[in-house]
Amino acid sequence: MKNINNCRCRICKKITNKVFFDLGYSPLANSNLSYQKEKEIYLPLKVFFCSNCKLAQIPDHHLKKKIFNNYDYLSSYSTSWLKHSKNYFNKIVNFAKLNENSKICEVASNDGYLLQFFKKKKYKILGIEPSKNVAKLARDKGIPSETLFFGYKTSKIIKKKYGEQDLIIANNVLAHVPNILDFAKGLKTLISRTGIVTIEFPHIYNLIKKIQFDTIYHEHFSYLSVQAIKKVFSKFNLEIFKIERLKTHGGSLRVYLKTKENKKFKKFKSVEYVLKLEKKSKIFSKKSFFDFEKKVKKIKEKLTHLLIKLKLENKKVVGYGAAAKGNTLLNYCLIDNSLIPYIADKNTLKVGKFTPGSKIPIINLNRLKKEKPDFILILPWNLKDEIIKQLKNFKIKSKYLIALPNIKII
């Protein structure tokens, strides 16, 4: 494939050649291999930036159907994410003034990790999940799920079949959507007159400030700011009326949306606060991008040098958590199974496979407990507290390596 030198902004449709960051060529981060020598497609992982829309984005190199055809990520495997979801349920029921007749729909509902809390209280629920294997797991829990990619056309199908929705939830999906204008139009179509939408996504402010470059991968088409999404949703008469800053995924935002005609909810000061934060921090300046690149390259140098040093000292270093962000880190730093012989993971859908690009075997926890390595590189650093607690319960006394934002040994 030829090098991509520009990108058409998915909001304003103008061509931009301004590069935020270039990670070279990489395979799809969530496409684990069934066998080690399986053929892979490498695509440019270059992030462009539209100054007009304040949107960092990757061109549409691939089909979304390929990504989500047989998805390995299951939300229910993270205890901290389940706790986060339960807290959201307890909060939103009162805030949105839900009752037994309220209709709740989640876009990208995964295995029913969140809707299960609504189900227990007998709410009218619906999951929309594009991955067939994951949607089946939700149905097995008794959660109605449509296997669809959400957008304007499918929103009309859902509206006709299930009616308008009083609460639409879209957690960690907006970044995965190639056509965010179509997605926004779908939300506007499906929302009820007094309904609200809540959307969660990793904030690009944290990506830049905390050097979270490993959250960049092909499955994330966009890296979102409030300035960007405000422009998107205003095109469809949807306005942001509240924002919450969250700790999930290294620093996320929960954005509340309603139609402009909906007077049921007032506008909170938090909206202007986050907008001012983005503007005053100058995260989209040329200097900010340059400093980000410089720091990322330093992390690569330090991590590879450390792993080589430990290998020469006959120390065994293994990985934990075959996460997409981990695959970005491994491929960008050119780390393979010569430095990390295996990665342990408790997700049974991943065990027995190999990481894309680096081709490192993914094994279950039993081998980790048996071999007791000297160091464990925790790849999903956003879950490090949960993972360290879990491994300590298994009586594993290894030292832990965290690569971002600075290399740390625990």
Secondary structure by P-SEA (a helix, b strand, c coil): ccccccccccccccccccccccccccccccccccccccbbbbccbbbbbcccccbbbbccccccccccccccccccccaaaaaaaaaaaacccccccccccbbbbbccccccccaaaaaaacccbbbbbccaaaaaaaaaacbbbbbccccaaaaaaaaaacccccbbbbcccccccccaaaaaaaaaacccccbbbbbbbbbaaaaaaacccccccccccccccaaaaaaaaaaacccccbbbbbcccccccbbbbbccccccccccaaaaaaaaaaaaaccccaaaaaaaaaaaaaaaaaaaaaaaaaaaaccccccccccaaaaaaaaaaccccccccbbbbcccccccccccccbbbbbcaaaaaaacccccccccccaaaaaaaaaaaaccbbbbbbcccccccc
